[in-house]
Structure formats: structure tokens, C-alpha cells
Amino acid sequence: MKIIVGGGISGLWLAAELKARNILCCVIEKNALGQGQTLASQGMIHGGTKYALDGSLTKAASEIGAMPARWKQALKGKGTVDLSYVQLEREDQLLWSVESIAANLLGFFASQAMRSRMERIDPQFEEAFNHPNFKGHLYRLAEPVLKLDTLVYAFAEILDGQIFQTEVTQLLMQKNKVVGIETTAGQIHGDVILTAGEGTEALLSELPGTYPAMQRRPLAMVVCKLAQPIPKVFGHQLGSGSKPKLTVSTHDFDGAQYLYLGGQLAEDGVTQDDNTACSNAKRALSVALSWLELNVESTHVFRVNRAEPSTREGNRPDTAFVYQSNNLIVAWPTKLALAPALADQILPLLNGDSKPATLPVWSKAPEGHYPWV
Ligand SMILES: Cc1cc2nc3c(=O)[nH]c(=O)nc-3n(C[C@H](O)[C@H](O)[C@H](O)COP(=O)(O)OP(=O)(O)OC[C@H]3O[C@@H](n4cnc5c(N)ncnc54)[C@H](O)[C@@H]3O)c2cc1C
């Protein structure tokens, strides 16, 4: 039996790949499916373009480059994971600048690799940008934005009967090897794959020996509730730096519209108090989308950590990360988009089960909700 600890995108994608190969597995989730970083994310399937804003295609940009096509296959119901029921927020993402292109962005737009992925578009064809006061440049990247609640729902359907709600309290050891899990509902034995995001650190800390260290990179996302809806925006405002100034996604809940704001704004907000972060967000929005009538009713900050393998400088790791020690695998995708690449790395490491196994009779884990609303 393969025991997957954590029902975020990495555990769910891997479990679906195993199911497609008739390999028995269960997913153990302590709260609700997707309720960690997965439903907190902006659902953008990046192909690496936003990592190449300085004009150079880094290692990160080249590995992640294959992911949009991989997801699109799954979204069409082709390939081993069938995500044909998943809805998209948009089929593409927008990139825009509000002023004339800064010097260090010229390299980016000149780069052949980037030109092939992006298309300059006339603002009149984009409702949110079709305004005489929009004076910048607008680009379209053919990389989808997922409706994340439908993504979690699709995996819950695929894995019906294999997803359980209970907290893993420790890993079971025999002769210095991990042989299963102890949970609040009982024990099960099998090969253990830790895809528990931030929760992986505590589980590893109880084990004798040395295991990969984890880092947290915090974000202070800002949520703006609008009094009147605007045409929906999903994309990145480019500035003069090597990261998008602002990443905007637009969501409707209970008859109200919300802007969920990330990018450099959310990195800068980490060291600010909530009031300052909200004021800065409103100021940034009034520049980024100055031509729209933005009537912000309320704002709040949603603080969340990205859980990743430690890097020397605490920077973003370049690729999906997998570590194996006997029957234990530790995995962090580092990006939602990289979940398929993570599963590709794990699958060849798994051995067949030596004994027949049965699934536990535990409660089913429910599907999570967007944690920031
Ligand atoms: C604000 C934000 C925006 C982002 N935007 C994007 C984006 O647009 N595109 C992109 O590609 N990436 C994005 N990311 C990154 C992406 O969200 C993460 O890399 C990805 O979701 C990690 O998935 P995961 O399954 O490894 O972890 P998680 O989604 O965190 O799942 C881990 C699960 O393990 C469970 N768990 C923990 N401990 C235990 C335990 N002891 N027992 C049982 N269960 C346990 C948790 O409850 C949780 O559900 C974003 C991240 C953040 C924070």
C-alpha cells in the first residue's frame, strides 16, 4: 500500500497517477482537501515566463515550461489524469505594463523564447483594458488559470473511497526504516509519501537521522472586496523589477466580487502590518488598473506560507523536489503547476507491494474551501 500524507495538489495528482496504474494507495488529509497552499494559490499554471522577466531563461523557467501543455492535456481528458470536469477561470493570463517599457524589460520582450510564448494584443479585445486611459502594453500568455474548487472536486471524484480525514501524528519505524503511519484514527502500514506541505517538517523532525530541511517563504496576500464588479482580470502587472509588481485574480462569491492580490506586493507585505499592507495594495491597484472604476468596499490581509525544500539563500527552489530513503519519500512541488513533474519523479521510485493490502475504514476527507474569503 502507498500511503500519501497530505491532500493538496501534490498528493492528489500522485494518487490519481497511481490509481490509473492500478497501484493501491490512500490519501490521508488532516483537514479538508486542498485547504493548505493549494486553495490559497492563484491557480495560475505558469510556463516560466514570469521567471524570465530579466530576459534570461533560467533553469526554473525551462523545467516549468513543459507544464502548461501537460495540464492542458489533462484538462482535455487526455493522459493518465482526467481533469476534463475542471473549469477554467481563463484559458490564458495577461501581462501588462502601465508605462512605457522599462529598459530591463526590453531583454525579456526581445528574447526569442519569450516571444514564442507571448502574443501582443490590442487592448480593445480585452474588456478590462479597452479604455482610452490605458496607455501601456498588453500581452497574452496561453497558460490557463484554474478554478481551484473544481480542481479539488475533480480529484475527490477520481479518488472516491481512497481519501481519508485523519491527522498523521507520527511515522512508524522498524529497524530504522519507516513502515507506516500513526494517525488519530489508528495505524496503517505501507510505503509513505509525504506531500504534507508545511506539515512535512514536523513529521520528519520526530525521525532519527537527517532528512531534507524545509523553508517557509511567507506571503501577505491582499483581498479587496469590490462594491461594484469590474471586468475580470487574471494576470500580472509588469514593473521594472524581475518579478511582477502585482498578480491579480478576480473571483465571485455570494454575489460579491473580490480581487486577490499577489506578486511583489504580497512579498513586500510580509514585513508590514495589516493596515499598511492594505493601504499599499489600494495604492498599487489604483496605478495598475487606474482606468477602471474601482470601488473597494473592504480589504484584508491573508498571510500564508509557501512550504519548500530549504535553499542556501532562502530563495525560490528551481524545480519540484523529491527525496527517498528506503520506504519513505519526501516531496514538495514548489509550485502548483509542477505537480505533474513531481509525480513523474516519484513514480519510478515506487516498488510493488510485497503483501496484499486493504484500505482503512475511516471517514472521508471533505473538499476544502478558498481559505482567504
Ligand atoms: C498565496 C499563494 C499563491 C500561489 N499561487 C500559485 C500559482 O498561481 N501557481 C502555482 O503554480 N503555484 C502557486 N503557489 C504555490 C502552490 O500553491 C503550492 O506549491 C502547492 O499548492 C503545494 O501543494 P502541496 O500539495 O505540496 O501542499 P498543500 O496544498 O499545502 O497540501 C498539504 C496538505 O497536507 C495536509 N497535512 C499537513 N500535515 C498533515 C498531517 N500531519 N496529517 C495529514 N495531513 C496533513 C494539509 O492539511 C494540506 O491539505 C501559490 C502559493 C501560495 C501560498
The ligand as an SDF file (V2000), in Angstrom:
LIG
                    3D

 53 58  0  0  0  0  0  0  0  0999 V2000
   -0.6730   32.6340   -1.9670 C   0  0  0  0  0  0  0  0  0  0  0  0
   -0.0970   31.5850   -2.8610 C   0  0  0  0  0  0  0  0  0  0  0  0
   -0.2760   31.7080   -4.2360 C   0  0  0  0  0  0  0  0  0  0  0  0
    0.2420   30.7130   -5.0870 C   0  0  0  0  0  0  0  0  0  0  0  0
   -0.0310   30.8160   -6.4210 N   0  0  0  0  0  0  0  0  0  0  0  0
    0.4230   29.8410   -7.2460 C   0  0  0  0  0  0  0  0  0  0  0  0
    0.0770   29.8810   -8.6290 C   0  0  0  0  0  0  0  0  0  0  0  0
   -0.6670   30.7560   -9.1010 O   0  0  0  0  0  0  0  0  0  0  0  0
    0.6010   28.9110   -9.4310 N   0  0  0  0  0  0  0  0  0  0  0  0
    1.4040   27.9040   -8.9540 C   0  0  0  0  0  0  0  0  0  0  0  0
    1.8530   27.0790   -9.7420 O   0  0  0  0  0  0  0  0  0  0  0  0
    1.7150   27.8250   -7.6220 N   0  0  0  0  0  0  0  0  0  0  0  0
    1.2330   28.7630   -6.7660 C   0  0  0  0  0  0  0  0  0  0  0  0
    1.5040   28.6740   -5.4320 N   0  0  0  0  0  0  0  0  0  0  0  0
    2.2600   27.5170   -4.9080 C   0  0  0  0  0  0  0  0  0  0  0  0
    1.3370   26.3160   -4.7440 C   0  0  0  0  0  0  0  0  0  0  0  0
    0.1330   26.7100   -4.1160 O   0  0  0  0  0  0  0  0  0  0  0  0
    1.9970   25.2200   -3.9080 C   0  0  0  0  0  0  0  0  0  0  0  0
    3.2860   24.9090   -4.4240 O   0  0  0  0  0  0  0  0  0  0  0  0
    1.1840   23.9250   -3.9460 C   0  0  0  0  0  0  0  0  0  0  0  0
   -0.1880   24.1820   -3.7170 O   0  0  0  0  0  0  0  0  0  0  0  0
    1.7090   22.9740   -2.8660 C   0  0  0  0  0  0  0  0  0  0  0  0
    0.8680   21.8380   -2.8650 O   0  0  0  0  0  0  0  0  0  0  0  0
    1.0710   20.6980   -1.8010 P   0  0  0  0  0  0  0  0  0  0  0  0
    0.0780   19.6470   -2.1240 O   0  0  0  0  0  0  0  0  0  0  0  0
    2.5010   20.2910   -1.7510 O   0  0  0  0  0  0  0  0  0  0  0  0
    0.7840   21.3860   -0.3860 O   0  0  0  0  0  0  0  0  0  0  0  0
   -0.5780   21.8220    0.3080 P   0  0  0  0  0  0  0  0  0  0  0  0
   -1.5680   22.3260   -0.6650 O   0  0  0  0  0  0  0  0  0  0  0  0
   -0.1690   22.7560    1.4000 O   0  0  0  0  0  0  0  0  0  0  0  0
   -1.1510   20.4690    0.9080 O   0  0  0  0  0  0  0  0  0  0  0  0
   -0.6080   19.8280    2.0300 C   0  0  0  0  0  0  0  0  0  0  0  0
   -1.7500   19.1530    2.7620 C   0  0  0  0  0  0  0  0  0  0  0  0
   -1.2080   18.3290    3.7920 O   0  0  0  0  0  0  0  0  0  0  0  0
   -2.0910   18.3520    4.8910 C   0  0  0  0  0  0  0  0  0  0  0  0
   -1.3360   17.9390    6.0900 N   0  0  0  0  0  0  0  0  0  0  0  0
   -0.3350   18.5970    6.7020 C   0  0  0  0  0  0  0  0  0  0  0  0
    0.1170   17.9120    7.7540 N   0  0  0  0  0  0  0  0  0  0  0  0
   -0.6260   16.7730    7.8310 C   0  0  0  0  0  0  0  0  0  0  0  0
   -0.6460   15.6660    8.7360 C   0  0  0  0  0  0  0  0  0  0  0  0
    0.2020   15.5800    9.7700 N   0  0  0  0  0  0  0  0  0  0  0  0
   -1.5590   14.6820    8.5300 N   0  0  0  0  0  0  0  0  0  0  0  0
   -2.4310   14.7330    7.4550 C   0  0  0  0  0  0  0  0  0  0  0  0
   -2.4490   15.7820    6.5860 N   0  0  0  0  0  0  0  0  0  0  0  0
   -1.5550   16.7870    6.7510 C   0  0  0  0  0  0  0  0  0  0  0  0
   -2.5530   19.8010    4.9400 C   0  0  0  0  0  0  0  0  0  0  0  0
   -3.7790   19.9440    5.6660 O   0  0  0  0  0  0  0  0  0  0  0  0
   -2.6790   20.1370    3.4570 C   0  0  0  0  0  0  0  0  0  0  0  0
   -4.0030   19.9570    2.9720 O   0  0  0  0  0  0  0  0  0  0  0  0
    0.9900   29.6280   -4.5610 C   0  0  0  0  0  0  0  0  0  0  0  0
    1.1760   29.5270   -3.1750 C   0  0  0  0  0  0  0  0  0  0  0  0
    0.6300   30.4790   -2.3320 C   0  0  0  0  0  0  0  0  0  0  0  0
    0.8230   30.3260   -0.8550 C   0  0  0  0  0  0  0  0  0  0  0  0
  1  2  1  0
  2  3  1  0
  2 52  2  0
  3  4  2  0
  4  5  1  0
  4 50  1  0
  5  6  2  0
  6  7  1  0
  6 13  1  0
  7  8  2  0
  7  9  1  0
  9 10  1  0
 10 11  2  0
 10 12  1  0
 12 13  2  0
 13 14  1  0
 14 15  1  0
 14 50  1  0
 15 16  1  0
 16 17  1  0
 16 18  1  0
 18 19  1  0
 18 20  1  0
 20 21  1  0
 20 22  1  0
 22 23  1  0
 23 24  1  0
 24 25  2  0
 24 26  1  0
 24 27  1  0
 27 28  1  0
 28 29  2  0
 28 30  1  0
 28 31  1  0
 31 32  1  0
 32 33  1  0
 33 34  1  0
 33 48  1  0
 34 35  1  0
 35 36  1  0
 35 46  1  0
 36 37  1  0
 36 45  1  0
 37 38  2  0
 38 39  1  0
 39 40  1  0
 39 45  2  0
 40 41  1  0
 40 42  2  0
 42 43  1  0
 43 44  2  0
 44 45  1  0
 46 47  1  0
 46 48  1  0
 48 49  1  0
 50 51  2  0
 51 52  1  0
 52 53  1  0
M  END
$$$$
